[in-house]
Amino acid sequence: MRTLPRKVALGLTALTSFVIGSLLVFAPGVLFGLNGIVLDPSAAMMSEIRSPGVLILHVGVVATAGLMNQGFDRPALLVSAGLLLAYGVGRLISLPLDGMPPMSLQVAAAVELSLGAWCAMLALPRSERQAASA
């Protein structure tokens, strides 16, 4: 049976992925400017910036598919968790290597880690979820 928490988690992932992915692909200067970063507009830099944006948009499509198709919600939660946790862990690795980022990126890390962990937890079979929360 489909649960409201799964719908909410996939909806938040889809929304976040579409917004961030679209900004990375179509307006990367705007997104990076919000964090005080000025991009080098070279073709190489823009290619490196836009490529993960398309991956993030793809996760938004997968999350939306899971939202609309009950049989696909678990794989969608796993894909969502994978991307979100990878970004969050990458930001954690950056802390000792690079120092403290701006507050906006600290918030991004918190959102990625919490939403990713929630998606991962919701993807577990019900019996494992109950054991993990006990």
Secondary structure, 3 states (H helix, E strand, C coil): CCCHHHHHHHHHHHHHHHHHHHHHHHCHHHHHHCCCCCCCCCHHHHHHHHHHHHHHHHHHHHHHHHHHCHHHHHHHHHHHHHHHHHHHHHHHHHHHHHCCCCHHHHHHHHHHHHHHHHHHHHHCCHHHHHHHHC
